Structure formats: C-alpha cells, structure tokens
C-alpha cells in the first residue's frame, strides 16, 4: 500500500471554492458581460485576467497552502 496523504476539510473546501469560481468565470461571466453590452475585447481581457488570478491562487494553494499533499 502506498503512503498518500489525503486532503483535509480546509483543502477540500478550498478546492471546491476555487473550482466553482473558475467555472463561473469561464462559463458564466462572458455571458453576463455580453448581456451588459460590454465590448468583446473588454470581455475577453476580463475573463482571461480572472481565470489567471484563480489559477494562480490554485497553484499557490497546491504549492504552499492547504492543498499541499507532499511534505
């Protein structure tokens, strides 16, 4: 049997929150911005920046935070 660490409750909660935020920023945010008559370039830049920030937070959580599974 291998010695793999499991995520704690804080890690699971953070993973769900960041995953949900990433989904909403990619799938829902562009449609919301188009309904508000935002320009296409503004929408693309906002969605890309939001996704980049969320992915950076996800990387930080896996490297240093509660999603880290290796010692």
C-alpha positions in Angstrom: 0.0 0.0 0.0 1.3 3.5 -0.8 1.5 6.3 1.7 -0.5 9.0 0.1 -1.8 11.9 2.1 -5.5 12.9 1.9 -6.7 16.5 1.7 -8.1 17.9 4.9 -11.5 19.6 5.2 -10.0 23.0 4.6 -8.2 21.7 1.4 -11.4 20.2 0.1 -13.4 23.3 0.8 -10.8 25.5 -0.9 -10.6 23.2 -3.9 -14.4 23.4 -4.3 -14.5 27.2 -3.9 -11.6 27.7 -6.4 -13.1 25.2 -8.9 -16.5 26.8 -8.7 -15.0 30.3 -9.1 -13.0 29.1 -12.2 -16.1 27.5 -13.7 -18.2 30.7 -13.1 -15.5 32.9 -14.5 -15.1 30.9 -17.7 -18.7 29.8 -18.3 -21.0 32.4 -16.9 -19.0 35.7 -16.7 -18.7 36.2 -20.5 -22.5 35.8 -21.0 -23.2 38.2 -18.1 -20.8 40.8 -19.6 -22.3 40.5 -23.0 -25.8 41.0 -21.5 -24.5 44.2 -20.0 -23.3 45.2 -23.5 -19.6 45.1 -22.7 -17.2 45.2 -25.6 -15.8 42.0 -26.9 -12.2 42.9 -26.1 -13.2 44.0 -22.6 -14.9 40.7 -22.0 -12.0 38.7 -23.3 -9.5 40.5 -21.1 -11.6 40.4 -18.0 -12.3 36.6 -18.4 -8.6 35.9 -19.1 -7.4 38.0 -16.1 -10.0 36.5 -13.8 -9.1 32.9 -14.8 -5.4 33.7 -14.5 -5.9 35.0 -10.9 -7.9 32.0 -9.9 -5.3 29.6 -11.5 -2.6 31.5 -9.6 -4.5 31.1 -6.3 -4.9 27.4 -7.1 -1.2 27.0 -7.8 -0.3 28.8 -4.6 -2.7 26.6 -2.6 -1.2 23.4 -4.0 2.4 24.7 -3.6 2.2 26.2 -0.1 -1.4 26.0 1.3 -4.0 23.5 2.4 -4.0 21.6 -1.0 -0.3 20.6 -0.5 -0.2 16.8 -0.2 3.6 16.2 -0.1 5.9 17.0 2.8 
